[in-house]
Structures are given as C-alpha cells and as structure tokens.
Amino acid sequence: MRVNCVGAIVHDGSGRMLLIRRGHPPGEGLWSVPGGRVEPGEPDAEAVVREVLEETGLTVTAGRLAGTADHLGPGGLVYEIRDYLAEVSGGTLAAGDDAVDARWFTHEELVRLPLAPGLLEALVEWAVIGPGSGSSATA
C-alpha cells in the first residue's frame, strides 16, 4: 500500500533551514523537514501549508517540487514523499502536532544533526544543500 506524503523545505532570510524533531514514529526523536500525509482529495500545495502550520505555527506558500523519495514503513507500507520548496508568509515558530521541537538551522549545523534516514542525501541530490546549492555546507 502506498501512502502519499508531502514535506516542506523552508529557508529563512539568513539561509537557515526549518526542521522539526519528530515526537512519534516513524522517525521519533529525529530531525526532519515539516510534513506528513496528504488527506484524500487534498492537493499537495494545500497539504504542505496545513502540515507546516500544524507542526511549526508558521504559514507558508508552497513552491516548486524539490524532489521525491519512497520510504518503507511497517507492514509493507510505502511512504511516497514529495518535498516542496516553501516560503514563510506569517505565523510564529512553535512546535506543535507531532513535532516536539521546531528550529532554524544553518546548513553547517544541519549536517551534524540526527536526521531522518535519507534526508541529507536527498537534500544534497536535489541541490538544496551542498555543492551546487549556493550553500557553503558540504555533506
């Protein structure tokens, strides 16, 4: 069974990336981009806006697709994750929903965090961080 999910890759004016620390499985205790399941009939852009607001208190505008990844879950589930670039348009940063923390990190700080499996590799592959991204961070 496939589960449609979205994530938001959000940077602030200083180039720091928004990450949340997951409070529940999958990925409990690990840092990741805000995101989650797409509701039936919900467009991806709306799911991105909803998930970021629920998990961080921030309002965003969803932009272009950065990339996609499949992750295996329990019982043969496959999480099909589509990560979109997004820009903050309002709100106040505060962890909520299944996030136990939400913070901005430089790319240099990000590479030293306990991240969700495959996140760092995907961000580098999609040129969000590392060589070709305009960031000085390397993976």
HUUR-V808443 format. One record per residue. N is the residue number from 1. PSI is psi as a letter, one per 30 degrees, with the letter a starting at -180 (999 if undefined). Layout:
# HUUR-V808443
[[N,PSI] [N,PSI]]
This chain:
# HUUR-V808443
[[1,k] [2,k] [3,j] [4,k] [5,l] [6,l] [7,l] [8,k] [9,j] [10,k] [11,k] [12,a] [13,f] [14,g] [15,g] [16,l] [17,k] [18,k] [19,l] [20,l] [21,j] [22,k] [23,f] [24,l] [25,l] [26,l] [27,g] [28,k] [29,f] [30,l] [31,k] [32,l] [33,k] [34,k] [35,a] [36,a] [37,k] [38,k] [39,l] [40,k] [41,f] [42,k] [43,k] [44,e] [45,e] [46,e] [47,e] [48,e] [49,e] [50,e] [51,e] [52,e] [53,e] [54,e] [55,f] [56,f] [57,g] [58,k] [59,k] [60,l] [61,k] [62,k] [63,b] [64,l] [65,k] [66,e] [67,l] [68,l] [69,k] [70,k] [71,k] [72,k] [73,a] [74,l] [75,g] [76,g] [77,k] [78,j] [79,j] [80,j] [81,k] [82,j] [83,k] [84,k] [85,k] [86,l] [87,k] [88,k] [89,f] [90,a] [91,l] [92,k] [93,k] [94,k] [95,k] [96,l] [97,b] [98,g] [99,k] [100,f] [101,l] [102,k] [103,l] [104,k] [105,k] [106,l] [107,e] [108,e] [109,e] [110,e] [111,f] [112,g] [113,l] [114,j] [115,l] [116,k] [117,k] [118,f] [119,e] [120,e] [121,e] [122,e] [123,e] [124,e] [125,e] [126,g] [127,h] [128,e] [129,l] [130,a] [131,k] [132,f] [133,f] [134,f] [135,l] [136,f] [137,k] [138,l] [139,999]]
